[in-house]
């Protein structure tokens, strides 16, 4: 089902419209627009420095936007900031708790921030995650810190969970457990996840939608399957890399004995005859799409923004 059709039938958890931010360093986040329907997981992807964390900080009103609008469940994230943040749960890539706090102290510190804080539910998550209330934050492993932030985020009935690189440094078992938790979280159709990560294998298994930002601009937003189905990777020897293939390639990576070229599916039909038999055409992973839309050799621009 197309994103437009889903959006028509489902309330929006998050709506970002024409959002821009400029920094004195010269970096610009420019005209970012996408919708996230309630009850789904959206992966936010892009290379380092693309603007993913800036966008999340704009959604959280940690920095002020220069243009555009952001609505969370129909509420403006600046004008209605307090009501919006009641509905948000946030997990960052590093702890925002004081190192010497115990897990019990963490609850005491945060529960006053939320009128819907649920002490019993927090205790349930601590037991599920194997977190000891007496442990200090500085004594927790990377994985346990992530689980503590997740327990806090899930214990005040947050309807939109925003994750900024939460799986960085986690092993595959901890990441699989997180994916299971996220699927449980959205099961009722009323809870939603925006998941920024550079570990794209997690998204290939979990995400319903993809929003891809590169160089501060929107490259794609829409269903994950549509994103993956739009491209193929063509591989061959350097002698097969002719002008026709170069012109049609979205991006090309050359190495000593051959090349990888990212091509749109509709252009694959133009590979004809004996040359085609020497080329290997494979499905493109999210990693390959990001890599080959950001190489300098053969980079063809901004792609299909939706």
N, C-alpha and C positions, 0 to 999 in steps of 0.2 A: 504494500500500500504506500502511495506517495505521501511525502511529508505534508503537502498541502491538504490532502484528503484527511489525514489523521488530525491535523490542526483544526480543520473545520468541525470535526466530530468530538474533539477532546479539549478541555480547558488547557490553557497555556500555563505551565509552571514558571517559565522564564521567557521574556521577549526582549531582545536587544535590537535596537533600531537606529542605524546610522551613527553608531558610537565612535567617537574619535578622542584621541589624547596625544598631545605633543609634549616632548621633553626638550630641555635645553641642550641635551647631548645630540639632538638631531633625530632620535628615534620617534617614529609616529605610528600610532595605531589609528587606522584610517577607515571610516565608513563600515564598521562591522555590524552586520545585520543577520540575525537568525532567531528562530523560535524553537523552544523545547516543550513539547506537549507533556502534560502530567502523566505519570505512570511509566516513564521510559528512562533508559540510560543513554546519555549522549557522551561520546568521547570527544574531548578537546585536544587536538593534536597539532604538531608543528615542530620544527627544529628549535634548538636552544636560541633564545633571543627573538623568537618570532612574535611574542606579545601575549602568550597564553596567561602568564602570571599577572601581567598588567591588566588584562581583561577581567580576571577573577577579582583583583583588587578594586576595579571599577564597579563590578557587580556588588561587592561588599561595601562600597563607598569608603574604602580605605584611602583612595585617591579620587579626586573630582574629575569627571569627564569634561572635555571641552566642547563636545557636540553630541547630539543624539539623545536617546532616552533608554532607560532600563526599567522594566516592570517585572515584579515577582508576584505571581498570582494576582495580576491586575493592579498592584500597588507600586507607585513610583519609589525607587530605592533610595531617593534622597528626601523627598517630601514626606514619605511614610516610613522613614528609616527604622524607627523603633518597632513598628508592626511587622515590617519585612524581616528584621533580624530575629524576631520571635519564631519565624517559620524556617529559618536557615540553620543547618548544621554544617560545620566546616572542619575539614581535616587537612592540615598542611603537611609539607614534607619534613618539618622539624617541630619539636615540641614548643608550645607557647605557655607551658606551665613553669612555675618556679622550681628549680632543681631540688630544693630541700623540702618541698611539700611532700607529704604522704598522699597516697591515692585518696584517703579519707579527707584530707585537707583540700584536695582538688574539688571534691564534691561541695564542701562547705563554701569554697570560693566562687563557684559558678552557679550554684542553685538559685541564688538570689537574683541572677540576671534574667531568669526565665519564670514567668508566672505559671507555666505548664510543666515545671520540673517534676519528674516522677522518681522519687527515692527508691521505690521498690523495683522499678524497671532498671535503674542504674545498678542496683545490687544484682539483678538477674544477669546483666551483661558482664559484670565483674566475675561472677561465677562461671559463666560460659567461656570467658576469655582467660580464666585462670589468674586473675589479677588480685593480689593481696592488698587489702586496704591499708596495711601497715607499711608497705613498701614505699620508699621515697622515689620521686620521679627520676633522680639521677641514677638509681639502681636498676631501672628498667632497660631492657634491651630495645633495639630499634623497633622490632616487631611489637613488643608489649606497649611501647609508647604510642604506636599507631592505634593499637586496640583501645588504649585509654582515651585517646582523642575521639575515636569512633563511639565508644560508650557514652561519652559526654554528648556528642552530636546526636545520638539516637535516643537520649533520655529526656528530651523536652518536646517530643512530638514534632520534630522538624519535618516539614513537608518537602523541602528541597535540600538535598545533601550535596555539598560542593567539596570535591576532593582535588587537591593540588599536589600532584606527584606523591601520593601516599605510599606507593609500593616501592619507591626507590630504596634499594638496600635490603629488601625483603627476599627471602628464599621463595621457591616456587610453591611450597606448601602453604606458607602464610598468604601468598597472593591468591591461591585457589580458595582459601578460606574466606578472604575478603570478597571475592566474586560471589561466593555462596550467600554471604550476608547481604550483599547488594541486591541479589535476585529476590531474596526473602523480603527485603525492604520495599520493593516496588510491586510486590504481588497483588496488593489491594487496589492498584490503579490510581491511588491518591498520592503516592510518594514518588519522588523523581530524583535522578542523580545526574550531575554534571561532573565528569571525571577527566581531569587533565593529567596526562601521563606520557612519558616517552617510551614506556614498555608497551608497545602496541599489540603484542600477542594477547595481553589481557583484554584489550578492546575487541579483538577479533572474535573472542569467545563471549563477551558480555554486552557490548554496546549495541543499541538499536539504531542510533544515529551517529554521524560523524560531523564535526565542524573542524575544518582544517584552515589554520592561519599560518601564513608565511610572509616574512618581511613586513609584518605589521598590517597585512591585508588579508581579506577573506578569499580563499581559493575555492572552497567547496563547503556547502552545508546541505545535509540530506540523509536519507537512509544509508546505513553502512553498506548493505549489499549493492546498492546502486553505485556507491563510490568504488567498491572493489571491481564490480562488473564493467566499469567504464574503461579500464586499462588492461593492457597486456605488456609483459616484458619480452622483448625480442633479443635473442642472443646469437652471436655469430662471430666469424673471423673478420679481421680488419678489411680484408678484400671484399667482403659483402656489404660494407658500410658505404653505399653509394649516395649520390646527391638526393635521389628520391626518398630514401629512408631517412636521411638527415633532415630533410625539409619537413617530414611528417612527424618526426620524433618530438615528444614533449621535453625530453631530456635524455642525454647520452653520457654514459661513463665508458671511457676507453681505458683499456689496460694493455699490457705488452702483447698479448696473443689474440685479443678480440675486443668485444664491446657488449654492453647491456644498453638497450634503448627502451624507454617507456613510450608506448604508443596507445592512442585511443583505439578502442575496439573497431570502430568503423573504418579506420585506416589500415587495419590488418588485411582487409579484403584486397587491397591493392598490391600485396606481395604475391607475385605470380611466377609460375614456371620453375625452372631448375634452381634458381636462386632461393626460392622459398623452401625447397627441400633441404637446403643446407642450413637454414635458419631454425633455431629453436624458439618456439612461441609458448610462453608459460603464463599462468595467472599471476597477477601482481599482488604482493602483500602490501599492507599499510606501510611498513618500513620502506619497501622498494619505491612506493609512490612518493613518499616524503624525500627519500634520497635522490631520486632521479628528477624530481621537480625542483631541486635545489642545486644541481650540479651546474658549473659554469659552461662546460662544453655542451652545446646543443640545447641550452635552456631557451624555451620558446615563449616565456612570458608568464602571464598570470593564470592561464587555464580557464576552465569553465566555472565561473562563480554563479551560485544559485542563491 
